[in-house]
Amino acid sequence: MESNNRYDEEYEVQYEEHWKRLNQSLEQENIEDFRTEFLDMHPYDQARFFMEQEKTYRMQIYAYLSPEELGELMENVDLEDTTLIMTEMDPRMSSMMLSEMSADNAVDILNELDKDQVASLLTIMDKEAADEIKQLLHYEEKTAGSIMTTEFVSTYKHYTASQTMQLLKEEAPDAETIYYVYVLDEEKRLVGVLSLRDLIIAPEQTLVEELMSEKIVAVSVGKDQEEVAQMIRDYDFLAVPVVDFQDHLLGIITVDDILDVMEEEASEDYSRLAGVTEASRTADSAFVTARKRLPWLIILLFLGMFTASLIGRFEATLEQVAVLAIFIPLIAGMAGNTGTQALAVAVRGLATGDYGKQGKAKLVLREAGTGLITGTVCGIVITLVIYLWKGDIFLGLLVGISILATLIVATLAGSLVPIIMDRFNIDPAVASGPFITTINDIISILIYFGMATAFMGFLT
């Protein structure tokens, strides 16, 4: 562990030294020194340095690097920052840079821009690159087609190993990955896959048809990107082919794209669980951040007002036994906490695809059991505490039984609501923590005051 920490410290020291020399070369407008230092860094570190520069220095960097070098840099910049960069850059340089990038990465950047900007860049872009990008832009966002790349290596089943190896050498420089070679028939339909290892060790005159595996796991072009991510995770693939309804090979999705998808989906789900429509970006102003959060807060405000009016309906009960008010935050808080815990488990299971139909039923039964056990334990504890504190066993029993009932209902609500939403093709993460908490507040108040009103004679 110490050696790893020492390595990290040494790496950061080297990075800072690079940083100083790069800043110095920018200040002195020394192109050669800058290029030597900058291109010696890892692309991720290049992106870190680039994004922390002022606009004046960024404009210099645009001029100092080639379109290909800028493309490699952009592939390591967060998507949320690409709009700023594309706005700053000269449109011709932007179009040349996009032409040098992988088509799928170029599409990701263009999807961050408005339609007029995209149309303008495609007009002045290299025709071959523009045509390839246009094909991908046509696919619906967040589908397999929108994240696939068309830069892959394919061969035909009647080719020999020698012919395929020669083809691989020719296409490898532009391919996203060469570990898999996809095998097509005469009508360009996907019929098999060949690993690089099998190709290397095969006798030269062996037909590809004899070497390939016909056990193909492919995805349709319209498949949701989250489902593709689950498939690659489950099968441990480095890449998965994308086909149309006639099994024609359209492209491939590589594991690096899936990592981006998983981060994007996790960020989106986390944002919704927190009760915001979109994760706040560090560059967002307070006004923009507030605008994103207000819709949920307004909804929760009205739900909160409903909870307050509900308590008002039990005003007569409170007037007779004022001590009941002390335990409102306790019961509502326990309901909210328990519901959020069940919600987190359910949403995670649905997002990762761990639950089938039977798995969902088991989840609900398990959560009901969990609510019963935790509710019983907490109910007994609070009954004893209130009896020792207030000397009133009936008040203790009322609060204890209310907590028991509340925890059972809250855990069921936390697990059932996202499952029901998923059943109707609604993102289960929309059942956010604040939403479930507020709903459980209402339920817990109804249970608590309903029981208090029913057994008022034992409390007075």
GUDOPA-685799 format. One record per residue (C-alpha): x, y, z; residue number from 1. Coordinates in Angstrom, 1 decimal, decimal comma. Example, Ala and Ser with C-alpha at 12.3 -4.5 7.8 and 13.67 -1.06 7.14 Angstrom:
BEGIN
[[12,3; -4,5; 7,8]; 1]
[[13,7; -1,1; 7,1]; 2]
This chain:
BEGIN
[[0,0; 0,0; 0,0]; 1]
[[2,8; 2,4; 0,9]; 2]
[[4,5; 1,7; -2,5]; 3]
[[1,3; 2,5; -4,3]; 4]
[[0,9; 5,8; -2,4]; 5]
[[4,5; 6,7; -3,1]; 6]
[[3,9; 6,0; -6,8]; 7]
[[0,8; 8,2; -6,8]; 8]
[[2,8; 11,0; -5,1]; 9]
[[5,6; 10,7; -7,6]; 10]
[[3,1; 10,7; -10,5]; 11]
[[1,5; 13,9; -9,2]; 12]
[[4,9; 15,6; -8,8]; 13]
[[5,7; 14,7; -12,4]; 14]
[[2,3; 16,0; -13,5]; 15]
[[2,9; 19,3; -11,7]; 16]
[[6,3; 19,7; -13,3]; 17]
[[4,8; 19,0; -16,7]; 18]
[[2,1; 21,6; -15,8]; 19]
[[4,7; 24,3; -15,0]; 20]
[[6,7; 23,7; -18,2]; 21]
[[3,5; 23,7; -20,3]; 22]
[[2,3; 27,0; -18,7]; 23]
[[5,7; 28,5; -19,4]; 24]
[[5,7; 27,5; -23,0]; 25]
[[2,2; 28,9; -23,5]; 26]
[[3,2; 32,2; -21,9]; 27]
[[6,3; 32,4; -24,1]; 28]
[[4,3; 31,2; -27,2]; 29]
[[6,9; 28,4; -27,7]; 30]
[[5,0; 25,9; -29,9]; 31]
[[7,7; 23,3; -30,2]; 32]
[[8,3; 23,1; -26,4]; 33]
[[4,6; 23,0; -25,7]; 34]
[[4,0; 20,2; -28,2]; 35]
[[6,9; 18,1; -26,9]; 36]
[[5,7; 18,4; -23,3]; 37]
[[2,0; 18,1; -24,0]; 38]
[[2,1; 15,1; -26,3]; 39]
[[4,4; 13,3; -23,8]; 40]
[[1,5; 13,3; -21,3]; 41]
[[-1,3; 10,7; -21,1]; 42]
[[-4,4; 11,8; -23,0]; 43]
[[-6,4; 11,9; -19,7]; 44]
[[-3,8; 14,2; -18,2]; 45]
[[-3,8; 16,3; -21,3]; 46]
[[-7,6; 16,8; -20,9]; 47]
[[-7,1; 17,7; -17,2]; 48]
[[-4,5; 20,4; -18,0]; 49]
[[-6,6; 21,7; -21,0]; 50]
[[-9,8; 22,1; -19,0]; 51]
[[-8,2; 24,1; -16,2]; 52]
[[-6,8; 26,7; -18,6]; 53]
[[-8,3; 30,1; -19,2]; 54]
[[-9,9; 30,8; -22,6]; 55]
[[-6,8; 32,7; -23,9]; 56]
[[-4,6; 29,7; -23,4]; 57]
[[-7,2; 27,2; -24,7]; 58]
[[-7,3; 29,2; -27,9]; 59]
[[-3,5; 28,8; -28,2]; 60]
[[-3,8; 25,1; -27,7]; 61]
[[-6,3; 24,8; -30,5]; 62]
[[-3,8; 26,4; -32,8]; 63]
[[-0,9; 24,3; -31,6]; 64]
[[-2,4; 20,9; -32,1]; 65]
[[-3,5; 19,0; -35,2]; 66]
[[-7,1; 17,9; -35,7]; 67]
[[-6,2; 14,3; -34,9]; 68]
[[-4,4; 15,4; -31,7]; 69]
[[-7,4; 17,5; -30,7]; 70]
[[-9,7; 14,6; -31,4]; 71]
[[-7,8; 12,4; -29,0]; 72]
[[-7,9; 15,1; -26,4]; 73]
[[-11,7; 15,6; -26,8]; 74]
[[-12,3; 11,9; -26,3]; 75]
[[-11,0; 12,4; -22,7]; 76]
[[-13,0; 15,5; -21,9]; 77]
[[-16,3; 15,2; -20,1]; 78]
[[-19,3; 15,5; -22,4]; 79]
[[-20,8; 18,3; -20,4]; 80]
[[-17,7; 20,5; -21,3]; 81]
[[-17,7; 19,8; -25,0]; 82]
[[-20,3; 22,4; -25,8]; 83]
[[-18,0; 25,1; -24,5]; 84]
[[-15,1; 23,8; -26,5]; 85]
[[-17,0; 23,4; -29,7]; 86]
[[-18,3; 27,0; -29,4]; 87]
[[-14,8; 28,3; -28,9]; 88]
[[-13,1; 26,4; -31,7]; 89]
[[-13,1; 27,6; -35,3]; 90]
[[-15,9; 25,7; -37,1]; 91]
[[-13,5; 24,4; -39,8]; 92]
[[-11,1; 23,1; -37,2]; 93]
[[-14,0; 21,5; -35,3]; 94]
[[-15,2; 19,7; -38,4]; 95]
[[-11,7; 18,4; -39,2]; 96]
[[-11,3; 17,3; -35,6]; 97]
[[-14,7; 15,4; -35,6]; 98]
[[-13,6; 13,7; -38,9]; 99]
[[-10,5; 12,3; -37,2]; 100]
[[-12,5; 11,0; -34,2]; 101]
[[-14,3; 7,6; -33,8]; 102]
[[-17,7; 8,1; -35,3]; 103]
[[-19,5; 7,1; -32,1]; 104]
[[-17,5; 9,6; -30,0]; 105]
[[-18,1; 12,3; -32,6]; 106]
[[-21,9; 11,6; -32,4]; 107]
[[-21,8; 11,9; -28,6]; 108]
[[-20,3; 15,4; -28,9]; 109]
[[-22,7; 16,4; -31,7]; 110]
[[-25,7; 15,3; -29,5]; 111]
[[-24,6; 18,0; -27,0]; 112]
[[-25,0; 20,7; -29,6]; 113]
[[-28,1; 22,3; -31,1]; 114]
[[-29,4; 21,2; -34,5]; 115]
[[-28,1; 24,3; -36,3]; 116]
[[-24,6; 23,8; -35,1]; 117]
[[-24,7; 20,1; -36,0]; 118]
[[-26,0; 20,9; -39,5]; 119]
[[-23,3; 23,5; -40,0]; 120]
[[-20,5; 21,2; -39,0]; 121]
[[-21,7; 18,3; -41,1]; 122]
[[-21,9; 20,6; -44,1]; 123]
[[-18,2; 21,5; -44,0]; 124]
[[-17,0; 18,1; -42,8]; 125]
[[-15,2; 15,5; -44,9]; 126]
[[-18,0; 13,8; -46,8]; 127]
[[-17,0; 10,2; -46,0]; 128]
[[-16,8; 11,0; -42,2]; 129]
[[-20,0; 13,1; -42,4]; 130]
[[-22,0; 10,3; -44,0]; 131]
[[-20,8; 7,8; -41,4]; 132]
[[-21,8; 10,2; -38,6]; 133]
[[-25,2; 11,0; -40,1]; 134]
[[-26,0; 7,3; -40,1]; 135]
[[-25,4; 7,1; -36,4]; 136]
[[-27,3; 10,4; -35,7]; 137]
[[-30,4; 8,9; -37,1]; 138]
[[-30,7; 6,4; -34,3]; 139]
[[-32,8; 7,2; -31,3]; 140]
[[-30,8; 8,4; -28,3]; 141]
[[-29,8; 5,9; -25,6]; 142]
[[-30,3; 2,9; -28,0]; 143]
[[-27,6; 0,5; -29,2]; 144]
[[-27,5; 2,3; -32,5]; 145]
[[-26,7; 5,6; -30,9]; 146]
[[-23,6; 4,3; -29,0]; 147]
[[-22,2; 1,8; -31,6]; 148]
[[-19,2; 2,4; -33,8]; 149]
[[-19,0; 1,4; -37,4]; 150]
[[-15,2; 0,9; -37,2]; 151]
[[-14,8; -2,8; -36,8]; 152]
[[-13,1; -5,7; -38,7]; 153]
[[-15,3; -8,2; -40,6]; 154]
[[-14,5; -11,0; -42,9]; 155]
[[-16,4; -13,6; -45,0]; 156]
[[-16,9; -17,2; -44,1]; 157]
[[-15,4; -18,4; -47,4]; 158]
[[-12,1; -16,5; -46,7]; 159]
[[-9,0; -18,4; -45,5]; 160]
[[-7,2; -17,5; -42,3]; 161]
[[-4,4; -16,0; -44,4]; 162]
[[-6,8; -13,7; -46,3]; 163]
[[-8,4; -12,7; -43,1]; 164]
[[-5,1; -11,9; -41,4]; 165]
[[-4,2; -9,7; -44,4]; 166]
[[-7,5; -8,0; -44,2]; 167]
[[-7,0; -7,4; -40,5]; 168]
[[-3,6; -5,8; -41,0]; 169]
[[-5,2; -3,4; -43,5]; 170]
[[-8,2; -2,4; -41,4]; 171]
[[-6,6; -2,6; -37,9]; 172]
[[-5,3; 1,1; -37,8]; 173]
[[-8,9; 2,4; -38,1]; 174]
[[-10,7; -0,3; -36,1]; 175]
[[-12,1; 0,3; -32,6]; 176]
[[-10,9; -3,1; -31,6]; 177]
[[-9,3; -6,1; -33,3]; 178]
[[-9,8; -8,8; -30,7]; 179]
[[-12,9; -10,0; -32,5]; 180]
[[-13,3; -10,5; -36,2]; 181]
[[-17,0; -10,7; -37,3]; 182]
[[-17,9; -13,2; -40,0]; 183]
[[-20,4; -12,4; -42,7]; 184]
[[-22,1; -14,5; -45,4]; 185]
[[-22,5; -13,4; -49,0]; 186]
[[-25,5; -11,2; -48,1]; 187]
[[-23,5; -9,5; -45,3]; 188]
[[-25,4; -11,1; -42,5]; 189]
[[-23,7; -11,9; -39,3]; 190]
[[-23,1; -15,7; -39,1]; 191]
[[-20,1; -16,1; -36,7]; 192]
[[-17,4; -14,5; -34,7]; 193]
[[-13,6; -15,3; -34,7]; 194]
[[-11,2; -14,4; -31,9]; 195]
[[-7,8; -12,9; -32,8]; 196]
[[-6,2; -15,8; -30,8]; 197]
[[-7,8; -18,4; -33,0]; 198]
[[-7,0; -16,6; -36,1]; 199]
[[-3,2; -16,3; -35,2]; 200]
[[-2,7; -19,9; -34,4]; 201]
[[-4,8; -21,3; -37,3]; 202]
[[-3,1; -22,9; -40,4]; 203]
[[-3,1; -20,3; -43,2]; 204]
[[-5,3; -22,1; -45,6]; 205]
[[-8,0; -23,0; -43,1]; 206]
[[-11,4; -21,6; -44,0]; 207]
[[-12,9; -19,0; -41,6]; 208]
[[-16,1; -21,1; -41,6]; 209]
[[-14,2; -23,9; -39,9]; 210]
[[-12,6; -21,6; -37,3]; 211]
[[-15,5; -19,3; -36,4]; 212]
[[-17,9; -19,7; -33,5]; 213]
[[-21,6; -19,7; -34,5]; 214]
[[-22,7; -19,0; -30,9]; 215]
[[-23,2; -15,3; -31,5]; 216]
[[-24,6; -12,9; -28,8]; 217]
[[-25,7; -9,8; -30,7]; 218]
[[-28,1; -6,9; -29,9]; 219]
[[-30,7; -5,3; -32,1]; 220]
[[-30,0; -1,7; -33,2]; 221]
[[-33,0; -0,4; -31,2]; 222]
[[-32,2; -2,1; -27,9]; 223]
[[-31,9; 0,2; -24,8]; 224]
[[-28,3; 1,0; -23,9]; 225]
[[-28,9; 0,0; -20,3]; 226]
[[-29,9; -3,5; -21,4]; 227]
[[-26,8; -3,7; -23,6]; 228]
[[-24,6; -2,7; -20,6]; 229]
[[-26,2; -5,5; -18,6]; 230]
[[-25,5; -8,0; -21,4]; 231]
[[-21,8; -7,0; -21,7]; 232]
[[-21,5; -7,2; -17,9]; 233]
[[-23,1; -10,7; -17,8]; 234]
[[-21,1; -12,2; -20,6]; 235]
[[-17,8; -10,4; -19,9]; 236]
[[-17,5; -9,3; -23,5]; 237]
[[-15,0; -6,7; -24,8]; 238]
[[-17,4; -5,9; -27,6]; 239]
[[-20,9; -6,9; -28,8]; 240]
[[-22,1; -6,7; -32,4]; 241]
[[-25,2; -4,7; -33,4]; 242]
[[-27,5; -6,0; -36,1]; 243]
[[-30,7; -5,0; -37,8]; 244]
[[-33,9; -7,1; -38,0]; 245]
[[-32,4; -9,1; -40,9]; 246]
[[-29,1; -9,8; -39,0]; 247]
[[-27,0; -7,5; -41,1]; 248]
[[-24,0; -6,3; -39,1]; 249]
[[-24,3; -2,5; -38,5]; 250]
[[-21,6; -1,9; -35,9]; 251]
[[-20,2; -2,9; -32,6]; 252]
[[-20,4; -1,6; -29,0]; 253]
[[-17,1; -1,8; -27,1]; 254]
[[-16,7; -2,0; -23,3]; 255]
[[-15,3; 1,5; -23,0]; 256]
[[-18,6; 2,9; -24,4]; 257]
[[-20,5; 0,7; -21,9]; 258]
[[-18,5; 2,2; -19,0]; 259]
[[-19,7; 5,6; -20,1]; 260]
[[-23,3; 4,3; -20,3]; 261]
[[-23,1; 2,8; -16,8]; 262]
[[-21,8; 6,1; -15,4]; 263]
[[-24,5; 8,1; -17,2]; 264]
[[-27,3; 5,7; -16,1]; 265]
[[-26,0; 5,6; -12,5]; 266]
[[-25,8; 9,4; -12,4]; 267]
[[-29,3; 9,7; -13,8]; 268]
[[-30,8; 7,2; -11,4]; 269]
[[-29,0; 8,8; -8,4]; 270]
[[-30,3; 12,3; -9,5]; 271]
[[-33,9; 11,0; -9,6]; 272]
[[-33,5; 9,2; -6,3]; 273]
[[-32,4; 12,5; -4,8]; 274]
[[-35,5; 14,2; -6,3]; 275]
[[-33,9; 16,2; -9,1]; 276]
[[-34,6; 15,7; -12,8]; 277]
[[-30,9; 16,0; -13,8]; 278]
[[-27,6; 15,9; -12,0]; 279]
[[-26,2; 19,3; -11,4]; 280]
[[-23,0; 20,1; -13,2]; 281]
[[-20,2; 22,0; -11,5]; 282]
[[-20,4; 24,7; -14,2]; 283]
[[-24,1; 25,3; -13,6]; 284]
[[-25,1; 28,6; -12,0]; 285]
[[-27,2; 28,8; -8,8]; 286]
[[-30,2; 29,9; -11,0]; 287]
[[-29,8; 26,9; -13,4]; 288]
[[-29,4; 24,4; -10,5]; 289]
[[-32,5; 25,9; -8,7]; 290]
[[-34,5; 25,6; -12,0]; 291]
[[-33,7; 21,9; -12,2]; 292]
[[-34,7; 21,2; -8,6]; 293]
[[-37,8; 23,4; -8,3]; 294]
[[-40,3; 21,1; -10,2]; 295]
[[-39,8; 18,2; -7,6]; 296]
[[-39,7; 20,7; -4,7]; 297]
[[-43,0; 22,3; -5,8]; 298]
[[-44,6; 18,8; -6,0]; 299]
[[-43,3; 17,9; -2,6]; 300]
[[-44,4; 21,2; -1,2]; 301]
[[-48,0; 20,5; -2,1]; 302]
[[-47,7; 16,9; -0,7]; 303]
[[-46,3; 18,4; 2,5]; 304]
[[-49,3; 20,8; 2,6]; 305]
[[-51,6; 17,8; 2,2]; 306]
[[-49,8; 16,1; 5,2]; 307]
[[-50,3; 19,3; 7,3]; 308]
[[-54,0; 19,4; 6,4]; 309]
[[-54,2; 15,7; 7,3]; 310]
[[-52,9; 16,5; 10,8]; 311]
[[-55,4; 19,3; 11,0]; 312]
[[-58,2; 16,9; 10,6]; 313]
[[-57,1; 15,2; 13,9]; 314]
[[-57,0; 18,5; 15,7]; 315]
[[-59,7; 17,4; 18,2]; 316]
[[-57,6; 14,3; 19,0]; 317]
[[-54,5; 16,5; 19,6]; 318]
[[-56,5; 18,9; 21,8]; 319]
[[-57,5; 16,0; 24,1]; 320]
[[-54,1; 14,3; 24,2]; 321]
[[-51,5; 16,9; 23,3]; 322]
[[-48,6; 14,5; 24,1]; 323]
[[-49,4; 12,7; 20,8]; 324]
[[-47,7; 15,6; 18,9]; 325]
[[-44,3; 14,7; 20,4]; 326]
[[-44,2; 11,5; 18,5]; 327]
[[-45,3; 12,7; 15,1]; 328]
[[-41,6; 13,4; 13,8]; 329]
[[-40,5; 10,0; 15,3]; 330]
[[-43,1; 7,9; 13,4]; 331]
[[-42,9; 10,0; 10,2]; 332]
[[-39,1; 9,8; 10,3]; 333]
[[-39,0; 6,0; 10,8]; 334]
[[-41,4; 5,5; 7,9]; 335]
[[-39,4; 7,7; 5,6]; 336]
[[-36,1; 6,1; 6,5]; 337]
[[-37,4; 2,5; 6,1]; 338]
[[-39,2; 3,3; 2,9]; 339]
[[-36,0; 4,9; 1,4]; 340]
[[-34,0; 1,8; 2,3]; 341]
[[-36,4; -0,5; 0,6]; 342]
[[-36,6; 1,8; -2,4]; 343]
[[-32,8; 1,8; -2,8]; 344]
[[-32,7; -2,0; -2,8]; 345]
[[-35,6; -2,3; -5,3]; 346]
[[-34,3; 0,4; -7,7]; 347]
[[-30,8; -1,1; -7,7]; 348]
[[-32,1; -4,6; -8,4]; 349]
[[-34,3; -3,4; -11,3]; 350]
[[-31,5; -1,3; -12,7]; 351]
[[-29,0; -4,2; -12,7]; 352]
[[-31,6; -6,7; -14,0]; 353]
[[-31,2; -9,0; -11,0]; 354]
[[-34,9; -9,5; -10,6]; 355]
[[-37,1; -11,6; -12,8]; 356]
[[-40,8; -12,1; -12,2]; 357]
[[-40,1; -14,5; -9,3]; 358]
[[-37,3; -12,3; -8,0]; 359]
[[-39,7; -9,4; -7,7]; 360]
[[-42,2; -11,4; -5,7]; 361]
[[-39,4; -12,7; -3,4]; 362]
[[-38,2; -9,1; -3,0]; 363]
[[-41,7; -7,9; -1,9]; 364]
[[-42,1; -10,8; 0,5]; 365]
[[-38,6; -10,3; 1,9]; 366]
[[-39,3; -6,6; 2,5]; 367]
[[-42,6; -7,4; 4,1]; 368]
[[-40,8; -9,8; 6,5]; 369]
[[-38,1; -7,2; 7,1]; 370]
[[-40,7; -4,6; 7,9]; 371]
[[-42,4; -7,0; 10,3]; 372]
[[-39,2; -7,9; 12,2]; 373]
[[-37,8; -4,3; 12,4]; 374]
[[-41,2; -3,0; 13,2]; 375]
[[-41,7; -5,5; 16,0]; 376]
[[-38,3; -4,8; 17,5]; 377]
[[-38,6; -1,0; 17,3]; 378]
[[-42,2; -1,1; 18,5]; 379]
[[-41,2; -3,1; 21,7]; 380]
[[-38,3; -0,7; 22,3]; 381]
[[-40,3; 2,5; 22,0]; 382]
[[-43,1; 1,0; 24,1]; 383]
[[-40,7; 0,4; 27,0]; 384]
[[-39,0; 3,8; 26,6]; 385]
[[-42,3; 5,7; 26,6]; 386]
[[-43,6; 3,7; 29,6]; 387]
[[-40,4; 4,5; 31,6]; 388]
[[-40,4; 8,1; 30,4]; 389]
[[-44,1; 9,0; 30,6]; 390]
[[-45,4; 6,2; 32,9]; 391]
[[-48,3; 5,5; 30,4]; 392]
[[-48,3; 2,0; 29,1]; 393]
[[-51,3; 2,7; 26,7]; 394]
[[-49,5; 5,6; 25,1]; 395]
[[-46,4; 3,4; 24,7]; 396]
[[-48,5; 0,6; 23,1]; 397]
[[-50,1; 3,1; 20,8]; 398]
[[-46,8; 4,5; 19,5]; 399]
[[-45,2; 1,0; 19,4]; 400]
[[-48,1; -0,6; 17,4]; 401]
[[-48,2; 2,5; 15,1]; 402]
[[-44,5; 2,1; 14,4]; 403]
[[-44,9; -1,7; 13,7]; 404]
[[-47,8; -1,0; 11,2]; 405]
[[-45,9; 2,0; 9,7]; 406]
[[-42,7; 0,1; 9,1]; 407]
[[-44,5; -2,8; 7,4]; 408]
[[-46,4; -0,5; 5,1]; 409]
[[-43,4; 1,7; 4,4]; 410]
[[-41,1; -1,2; 3,4]; 411]
[[-43,9; -2,5; 1,1]; 412]
[[-44,4; 0,9; -0,4]; 413]
[[-40,6; 1,3; -1,0]; 414]
[[-40,4; -2,0; -2,8]; 415]
[[-43,7; -2,1; -4,6]; 416]
[[-43,8; 1,5; -6,1]; 417]
[[-40,7; 1,1; -8,2]; 418]
[[-41,8; -2,4; -9,3]; 419]
[[-45,2; -1,1; -10,4]; 420]
[[-43,5; 1,8; -12,2]; 421]
[[-41,2; -0,7; -14,0]; 422]
[[-44,2; -2,8; -15,0]; 423]
[[-45,7; 0,2; -16,8]; 424]
[[-42,3; 1,1; -18,4]; 425]
[[-41,7; 4,1; -16,2]; 426]
[[-38,2; 4,6; -14,9]; 427]
[[-38,3; 3,2; -11,3]; 428]
[[-35,8; 5,8; -10,2]; 429]
[[-38,6; 8,4; -10,6]; 430]
[[-39,9; 6,9; -7,3]; 431]
[[-37,4; 9,2; -5,6]; 432]
[[-36,4; 9,2; -2,0]; 433]
[[-38,2; 12,5; -1,2]; 434]
[[-41,4; 11,3; -3,0]; 435]
[[-41,5; 7,9; -1,1]; 436]
[[-40,6; 9,8; 2,1]; 437]
[[-43,5; 12,2; 1,7]; 438]
[[-46,0; 9,4; 0,8]; 439]
[[-44,9; 7,4; 3,8]; 440]
[[-45,3; 10,5; 6,0]; 441]
[[-49,0; 10,6; 4,9]; 442]
[[-49,5; 6,9; 5,5]; 443]
[[-47,8; 7,0; 9,0]; 444]
[[-49,9; 10,0; 10,1]; 445]
[[-53,1; 8,2; 9,0]; 446]
[[-52,1; 5,1; 10,9]; 447]
[[-50,9; 6,9; 14,0]; 448]
[[-53,9; 9,3; 14,4]; 449]
[[-56,4; 6,7; 13,2]; 450]
[[-55,4; 4,4; 16,0]; 451]
[[-55,2; 7,3; 18,5]; 452]
[[-58,7; 8,4; 17,7]; 453]
[[-60,0; 4,8; 17,8]; 454]
[[-58,5; 4,1; 21,3]; 455]
[[-58,9; 7,6; 22,7]; 456]
[[-60,7; 6,3; 25,7]; 457]
[[-57,5; 4,5; 26,9]; 458]
[[-55,5; 7,7; 26,7]; 459]
[[-57,6; 10,2; 28,6]; 460]
